[in-house]
Amino acid sequence: AQSVTQLGSHVSVSEGALVLLRCNYSSSVPPYLFWYVQYPNQGLQLLLKYTSAATLVKGINGFEAEFKKSETSFHLTKPSAHMSDAAEYFCAVSDGTSGNTPHVFGKGTRLSVIA
Amino acid sequence: ETGVTQTPRHLVMGMTNKKSLKCEQHLGHNAMYWYKQSAKKPLELMFVYSLEERVENNSVPSRFSPECPNSSHLFLHLHTLQPEDSALYLCASSQEYLAGDTQYFGPGTRLTVL
């Protein structure tokens, strides 16, 4: 069965510092992997998606994630944090095997950016 | 209107009330979803409709009743709710009910049950 683990329910960084949000997945077949962001009082929106075309995926707002099969990881990074990046980030896995729902979400990581 | 819209944005109801949440997608998608998001639990998938047919019902109590009259509209009918049902209810849609399809979310309805 597919599953997602996001390490750290809350991450705090200084403005301009590197952002690293961790996601590890479990899947019996090559998966699709997603990062979504949720700003306060809003729904989730897609940051980026891995579909096996390239292991390094670039998304919106300067974020990127690297698929590492050997580590079953799909960590999200951004070189320099901005105050507007403060939000909740969700990693999701989807492998389409029979009986599985399209997305299984992690518990989320709340990112705080300190001025 | 563009994307996925949800009404109302906020709802307060008593345990004996009946109310409905509405979701509308303007993206021409064929699959629609209801999720429950509460502070203590991760995002919970409640129902999935594909081409107006319910394809998933994840052990949701019968006090929640979904309805999908067409591929653009999704409702969640609520009756005799409990205080623990207070949460953010999110609607989403995707092009098809497929593993790799991106889901597009509405802003949610913040429900408070007194």
Interface residues (C-beta under 8 A of the other chain):
Chain A: P31 Y32 F34 Y36 N41 Q42 G43 L44 Q45 L46 K49 T51 F90 S94 D95 G96 N100 T101 P102 H103 F105 G106 K107 G108
Chain B: V4 Q6 A31 P42 L43 L45 V48 E56 N58 L90 A92 S94 Y97 L98 A99 G100 D101 T102 Q103 Y104 F105 G106 P107 G108
